[in-house]
Amino acid sequence: MLAAFFSLILRDMRLGYAQGGAAGLVIAFYAITISLFPFGVGPDAEILARIAGGVLWIAALLAALLSLDRMFQADFEDGSLDSLTLGPLPLSLVALAKALAHWLSMLLPLVILSPLFGLMLHLDGASIYVALLALLIGTPALSLIGAAAAALAVAVRRGGALIALLVLPLYIPTLIFGVGAVEAVSGLGSVSANMSFLGSLSLIFAVLGPLAAGGALRLALE
């Protein structure tokens, strides 16, 4: 079962980079979105530094949304999802493996690139470090929540809009605590408290997300 779990993660990661360049598209979207903010609000370093935490998190959130609709859709359309139900993994673990593959291939590169964009937005060293750590802790929740929404919309043609409506309200707590952690560096709260809440959200959805996704996939395949 463990071998099947990791094999599924590696398979989805390979497909993320090979099938239509989805991972590259997400990274490009993240970079372009952040790069547009200095043109929209002006080049003032103080303003950019003040909004940088929100910019990094909103760009990551939107980039995550961009790829959620294909998490299960391709497997559903070509029959691979039916084959996975006959394998050794329960559907909840299939969903967890796909969520982890989505995070590793789509969102982890954004986390790694975030210090570069933090510099572009004139964040200081301490804020960049906190932003990087907050994204590392909090972005798994985006993939785990997205897995449940993608499973609910798997049988819906062009379900991207439905997925967005489902996940955006659930993303708000992660967004609030992620931005709060960066702003806390300036004394506007507690960094450790915001990090703790981010970690708690990721752990909670690591349990609830795959269970909900597994149930939704079971209904879609019946």
Secondary structure, DSSP 8 states (H G I E B T S, - for coil): -HHHHHHHHHHHHHHHHHSTTHHHHHHHHHHHHHHHHHHHH-S-HHHHHHHHHHHHHHHHHHHHHHHHTHHHHHHHHHTHHHHHHTSSS-HHHHHHHHHHHHIIIIIHHHHHHHHHHHHHTT--HHHHHHHHHHHHHHHHHHHHHHHHHHHHTTTSTTTHHHHHHHHHHHHHHHHHHHHHHHHHTTTSS-HHHHHHHHHHHHHHHHHHHHHHHHHHHHHHH-
